[in-house]
């Protein structure tokens, strides 16, 4: 029984050691994901403002076409 318990303890220690060795990989993966998400959000933000600008231009052109040249009088 004692041998089995000791053997189990070594396995737990080895498992903990193995998990500890994975921490740098996990941290690097988290950093890569964070950079990717920030890039996507940045591009999404730029796309959003571009679409807003285009919609404003379309609205102005529509308004001008409907009202003709009334502003110059």
Secondary structure as GFF3:
##gff-version 3
##sequence-region A 1 73
A	DSSP	alpha_helix	2	67	.	.	.	ID=ss1
A	DSSP	three_ten_helix	70	72	.	.	.	ID=ss2
###
